[in-house]
Amino acid sequence: MHHFDIANMIVSSLIHGLIYAAIFKLFHYLSVGTAVLAAAVGLAAVWIAAKLLRTRRG
């Protein structure tokens, strides 16, 4: 059972690392204002998606 937990943790770390690397590469070419705007839009999209999913379950 512990082997599955360790394997899951390793795979999760690799996936997160790839996602963060892609985000940092994208933000590297943006100005500070555009990066802040993109971050705000991304957070709003995640918040709205969570709100919609929570509403459908309840």
Sequence and secondary structure as in RCSB ss.txt:
>XXXX:A:sequence
MHHFDIANMIVSSLIHGLIYAAIFKLFHYLSVGTAVLAAAVGLAAVWIAAKLLRTRRG
>XXXX:A:secstr
 HHHHHHHHHHHHHHHHHHHHHHHHHHHTS HHHHHHHHHHHHHHHHHHHHHHHHHH 
